[in-house]
Amino acid sequence: MIAVSDYADVSRLTVEAYRADGQLEAAPEYAAVLADVASRAEAADTLVAEVDGVLLGAVTFTLAGGKYAEVSRAGEAEFRTLAVDPAAQRRGVARALVQACLERAAGFGCRAVVICVRDDNSGAFALYERFGFVREPSLDWSPVPKVNLLGLRLELANSDK
């Protein structure tokens, strides 16, 4: 979980990661949302990855019905704003953050985890496919023109379906 003293670093890291990945080109105003760590931390769980006290990544985890839930339904969890410092990418940080979200969802007894990914983010799709996420077109949506989010779902082993 995030400490208040980490808000500024998480804000900077998240905006830098999304900018470096080209995800702010079509919607530069989204940087303000990404930078607002305090609001996310107040309404959802913000998980961080650190090595030797150095912040390397962060993600927002929420249950269905939460302020930051976009596509989850009752009995589901979702995560968003997954970001890894560009200098720390390809070191397993994103994988560790996703695993933490999945474990958190299982701990809450969720039957599935759902997420949305930018349609052109092939690296994210590859990561999530390794975890077993599958496309769920019913979750697709577009928050602004030229930004298409594609839904993914992972049924959890502890689910009763």
C-alpha positions as CSV (number, residue, x, y, z in Angstrom):
1,M,0.0,0.0,0.0
2,I,1.1,3.5,-0.6
3,A,2.4,6.0,2.0
4,V,1.4,9.6,1.7
5,S,5.1,10.4,1.4
6,D,5.1,8.4,-1.9
7,Y,2.3,10.3,-3.6
8,A,4.6,12.7,-5.5
9,D,6.9,9.9,-6.7
10,V,4.0,7.8,-7.8
11,S,2.5,10.8,-9.6
12,R,5.7,11.5,-11.4
13,L,6.4,7.9,-12.2
14,T,2.9,7.3,-13.6
15,V,2.8,10.3,-15.8
16,E,6.4,9.6,-17.1
17,A,5.5,5.9,-17.9
18,Y,2.3,6.8,-19.8
19,R,4.1,9.6,-21.7
20,A,7.1,7.4,-22.6
21,D,4.7,4.7,-23.9
22,G,2.9,7.2,-26.1
23,Q,-0.4,6.8,-24.2
24,L,-0.8,10.6,-23.6
25,E,-0.6,11.6,-27.2
26,A,-4.3,11.3,-28.0
27,A,-5.4,12.5,-24.6
28,P,-2.8,14.7,-23.0
29,E,-5.4,15.9,-20.4
30,Y,-5.3,12.4,-18.9
31,A,-1.9,13.3,-17.3
32,A,-3.8,15.3,-14.7
33,V,-5.8,12.2,-13.8
34,L,-2.7,10.1,-13.6
35,A,-1.0,12.7,-11.4
36,D,-3.8,12.8,-8.9
37,V,-2.5,10.0,-6.7
38,A,-4.1,11.4,-3.6
39,S,-7.7,11.0,-5.0
40,R,-7.0,7.4,-6.1
41,A,-5.4,6.5,-2.8
42,E,-8.4,7.9,-0.9
43,A,-10.9,5.9,-2.9
44,A,-9.0,2.7,-3.9
45,D,-5.9,0.7,-3.0
46,T,-2.7,2.0,-4.6
47,L,-0.1,-0.7,-4.5
48,V,3.6,0.1,-5.1
49,A,6.7,-1.9,-6.1
50,E,10.0,-0.9,-4.5
51,V,13.4,-2.3,-4.5
52,D,15.9,-1.1,-1.9
53,G,13.6,1.8,-1.1
54,V,13.4,3.0,-4.7
55,L,9.9,3.2,-6.1
56,L,9.7,1.3,-9.4
57,G,6.0,1.0,-10.1
58,A,2.4,1.4,-9.0
59,V,-1.1,0.3,-9.7
60,T,-4.6,1.2,-8.6
61,F,-6.7,-1.8,-7.4
62,T,-10.5,-1.5,-6.8
63,L,-13.5,-3.7,-6.3
64,A,-16.7,-3.4,-8.3
65,G,-18.7,-0.3,-7.3
66,G,-15.7,1.7,-6.2
67,K,-15.1,5.2,-7.5
68,Y,-12.3,4.0,-9.8
69,A,-14.1,0.9,-11.0
70,E,-14.9,1.3,-14.7
71,V,-16.0,-2.1,-15.9
72,S,-16.2,-4.5,-13.0
73,R,-19.4,-6.0,-11.8
74,A,-20.4,-7.5,-8.5
75,G,-18.0,-10.1,-7.4
76,E,-15.2,-8.8,-9.6
77,A,-12.1,-6.6,-9.1
78,E,-10.2,-4.5,-11.5
79,F,-7.0,-2.6,-11.6
80,R,-5.8,0.4,-13.6
81,T,-3.1,3.0,-14.0
82,L,-0.4,0.3,-13.9
83,A,2.8,2.1,-14.4
84,V,6.5,1.2,-14.2
85,D,9.3,3.7,-14.2
86,P,10.7,3.6,-17.8
87,A,14.2,3.0,-16.4
88,A,12.9,-0.1,-14.6
89,Q,10.9,-1.7,-17.3
90,R,11.6,-5.3,-18.4
91,R,12.6,-6.3,-14.8
92,G,9.4,-8.0,-13.7
93,V,7.9,-5.0,-11.9
94,A,4.6,-5.0,-13.9
95,R,4.4,-8.7,-13.4
96,A,4.8,-8.4,-9.7
97,L,2.1,-5.6,-9.5
98,V,-0.4,-7.7,-11.5
99,Q,0.3,-10.7,-9.3
100,A,-0.3,-8.5,-6.2
101,C,-3.7,-7.4,-7.7
102,L,-4.7,-11.0,-8.4
103,E,-3.8,-12.1,-4.9
104,R,-5.7,-9.2,-3.5
105,A,-8.8,-10.0,-5.6
106,A,-8.6,-13.7,-4.5
107,G,-8.3,-12.6,-0.9
108,F,-11.6,-10.6,-1.3
109,G,-13.2,-13.7,-2.7
110,C,-13.7,-12.2,-6.2
111,R,-14.6,-14.6,-9.0
112,A,-12.8,-12.6,-11.7
113,V,-10.5,-9.7,-12.4
114,V,-11.3,-7.4,-15.3
115,I,-9.2,-4.7,-16.9
116,C,-9.1,-2.5,-20.0
117,V,-6.1,-2.0,-22.2
118,R,-5.4,0.5,-24.9
119,D,-6.0,-1.2,-28.2
120,D,-2.4,-0.4,-29.4
121,N,-0.6,-1.5,-26.2
122,S,0.9,-4.8,-27.4
123,G,3.3,-5.1,-24.5
124,A,0.4,-4.9,-22.0
125,F,-1.6,-7.5,-24.0
126,A,1.4,-9.9,-23.9
127,L,1.8,-9.5,-20.2
128,Y,-1.8,-10.1,-19.4
129,E,-2.1,-13.1,-21.7
130,R,0.8,-14.7,-19.8
131,F,-1.5,-14.5,-16.7
132,G,-4.4,-16.0,-18.6
133,F,-6.5,-12.9,-19.2
134,V,-8.7,-13.3,-22.3
135,R,-10.5,-10.8,-24.4
136,E,-13.9,-9.7,-23.2
137,P,-15.4,-7.5,-25.9
138,S,-18.4,-6.6,-23.8
139,L,-16.0,-4.5,-21.7
140,D,-14.7,-2.5,-24.6
141,W,-15.2,1.3,-24.5
142,S,-13.8,4.6,-25.5
143,P,-13.3,7.4,-22.9
144,V,-12.4,10.0,-25.5
145,P,-12.1,10.0,-29.3
146,K,-9.1,8.0,-30.6
147,V,-8.6,6.2,-27.3
148,N,-10.1,2.7,-27.6
149,L,-9.9,0.4,-24.5
150,L,-10.3,-3.3,-25.0
151,G,-11.6,-5.4,-22.1
152,L,-9.8,-8.5,-20.7
153,R,-11.1,-11.0,-18.0
154,L,-9.4,-13.5,-15.8
155,E,-11.5,-16.0,-14.0
156,L,-10.0,-16.7,-10.6
157,A,-9.4,-20.3,-9.4
158,N,-11.2,-19.6,-6.1
159,S,-14.3,-18.5,-7.9
160,D,-17.6,-20.5,-7.7
161,K,-18.6,-19.2,-11.1
